[in-house]
Amino acid sequence: MASFQHPLQCLQYAQQQSVTSAGILVASSGRSIYSYAVDNGKCLDVWPKNIQSNAEHAVDEQAPPEKKIKLSPGSDGQDEQSKGKSSSKKAPGKQSPEWTNIPILLTSFDGKHVIALTAEDKTIRVFSLSQEGQLEELSSRTMPKRPSALALTPDGQTILCGDKFGDAYSLPLFPGEYVRRVEDSRATKIAATNRTVHSQRNLHSLEQQRIHAEKTAEKAAKGEDSVDNTARDFEHQLILGHVSLLTDLISVSLPTGGSNRSYILTADRDEHIRVSRGVPQSHVIEKYCLGHTAFINKLCVPSWAPQYLISGGGDNFLLLWKWSEGQPLQKVSLEGVTQTPEVNVRGIWAVSAEQSTGAPAQAILVGLEGSSTLLSYTMEGDALKQQESIQLSGNILDVTGVDSHGAIIVSVDNVREPGSSEIWKSSPSTPQILLESFQATTKEGSLKWNPTTDDVFVTAINAAGTSPIPTDADDKQKKTLDGALYSMSVLRKRQHED
């Protein structure tokens, strides 16, 4: 009996400028990272090598892996056996990683490096990506709390990491030799008081600075970095903090007075979007973008229109902002676009694809959790204009633009029924659809995405598959696999929560 294949959870397109090839697609599926040649779909590399398959290992873990595994500081992914606990026997030459999925994947701006988060062990891993698509792990840094968002600064040299406790850190892309700093236990005194600031927005900013200062002082009083530094023997800096789970962050720069000024945009579960200055002035809050009534899950600043921000989450609408001014420009309704009772925005992607005419098609694409309909918008002035939606064969997982093909690639869930995050198909299709591709055409001012049925690249990846899901997975194991792909609903506050 044929087995379902693990879907491709994250997609990133890497184009190295010195290479004349079509580029490389990097994708995560289950506990592995794959690299593919975009010109023919050939699998170039898989990381990690020589591991037990997902079918053998992943669904055997009934309890959350982080409850069962202790990691030593700077662990490179090996189980710690110092407690005297025996480990299960493994096939010779094979290892069982401590993670079951890779929920975040980034590529550097030059296409030469990949940044990945392995979920349960809370580790940020940096890889080199060769011209031949080979992945080599350069560093692994285990964070004290599970990261919920990663981003690169505009210069491409610093990783920004937000975690589920609301803190954000900066880490160099390439860590050097680390010498632990002795923190000054004296908290920096905030000059402003509620007697010197009066507007509601400034009072809110003052309160956030006070909370951040108290948190820093508490850590110093406890010898903390106590918890943090035992898990982080590498260069790092706490740059800002929210009072609730940090869900997304973006680093962006805007031209100001003849030079570029960098900013960090952060979102949290408590409906806040904060605009802070870039490192090292990230403690300075410039603006708040307030208007959401439910959690915010995704922020998107188009590279071709960096003055705009599109945000979405648990509300039945998107908001378009002039973020540097903290002003909402448009509320875009999402009512009636999904059959699910609640709207959960899974992703917002700004893409630019070259058309057959040579003109670029620039669009904002929006995917909802558990939906097989990809919404399409174009920017017209200070507003989003809805275009014809894209219907896919399965729920949308991720989207990336492939410049060399003038196309977008969409990762779809080949396991569950379209429109559902928990109802599995009775049997897999042959071949299973992991990716679909589309090319843009514009006619009479309207943008349409047409499926590319003859795409050799996509056809080859779909035919090769990834790794199998066990055919005998029970309901509990299926629920665990569901949770790895569909987790937005847990961010929604219920009646008993503040």
Secondary structure as GFF3:
##gff-version 3
##sequence-region A 1 498
A	DSSP	beta_strand	10	14	.	.	.	ID=ss1
A	DSSP	beta_strand	24	29	.	.	.	ID=ss2
A	DSSP	beta_strand	32	37	.	.	.	ID=ss3
A	DSSP	beta_strand	43	47	.	.	.	ID=ss4
A	DSSP	alpha_helix	54	57	.	.	.	ID=ss5
A	DSSP	three_ten_helix	58	60	.	.	.	ID=ss6
A	DSSP	alpha_helix	65	68	.	.	.	ID=ss7
A	DSSP	beta_strand	104	107	.	.	.	ID=ss8
A	DSSP	beta_strand	113	118	.	.	.	ID=ss9
A	DSSP	beta_strand	123	129	.	.	.	ID=ss10
A	DSSP	beta_strand	135	142	.	.	.	ID=ss11
A	DSSP	beta_strand	147	152	.	.	.	ID=ss12
A	DSSP	beta_strand	158	163	.	.	.	ID=ss13
A	DSSP	beta_strand	167	172	.	.	.	ID=ss14
A	DSSP	alpha_helix	200	221	.	.	.	ID=ss15
A	DSSP	alpha_helix	226	231	.	.	.	ID=ss16
A	DSSP	beta_strand	237	241	.	.	.	ID=ss17
A	DSSP	beta_strand	246	256	.	.	.	ID=ss18
A	DSSP	beta_strand	259	268	.	.	.	ID=ss19
A	DSSP	beta_strand	272	277	.	.	.	ID=ss20
A	DSSP	beta_strand	285	290	.	.	.	ID=ss21
A	DSSP	beta_strand	296	300	.	.	.	ID=ss22
A	DSSP	beta_strand	308	313	.	.	.	ID=ss23
A	DSSP	beta_strand	317	322	.	.	.	ID=ss24
A	DSSP	three_ten_helix	323	325	.	.	.	ID=ss25
A	DSSP	beta_strand	327	333	.	.	.	ID=ss26
A	DSSP	beta_strand	345	354	.	.	.	ID=ss27
A	DSSP	beta_strand	360	368	.	.	.	ID=ss28
A	DSSP	beta_strand	373	380	.	.	.	ID=ss29
A	DSSP	beta_strand	383	386	.	.	.	ID=ss30
A	DSSP	beta_strand	390	391	.	.	.	ID=ss31
A	DSSP	beta_strand	396	402	.	.	.	ID=ss32
A	DSSP	three_ten_helix	403	405	.	.	.	ID=ss33
A	DSSP	beta_strand	407	412	.	.	.	ID=ss34
A	DSSP	beta_strand	435	443	.	.	.	ID=ss35
A	DSSP	beta_strand	446	451	.	.	.	ID=ss36
A	DSSP	alpha_helix	456	464	.	.	.	ID=ss37
A	DSSP	alpha_helix	475	485	.	.	.	ID=ss38
A	DSSP	three_ten_helix	488	491	.	.	.	ID=ss39
###
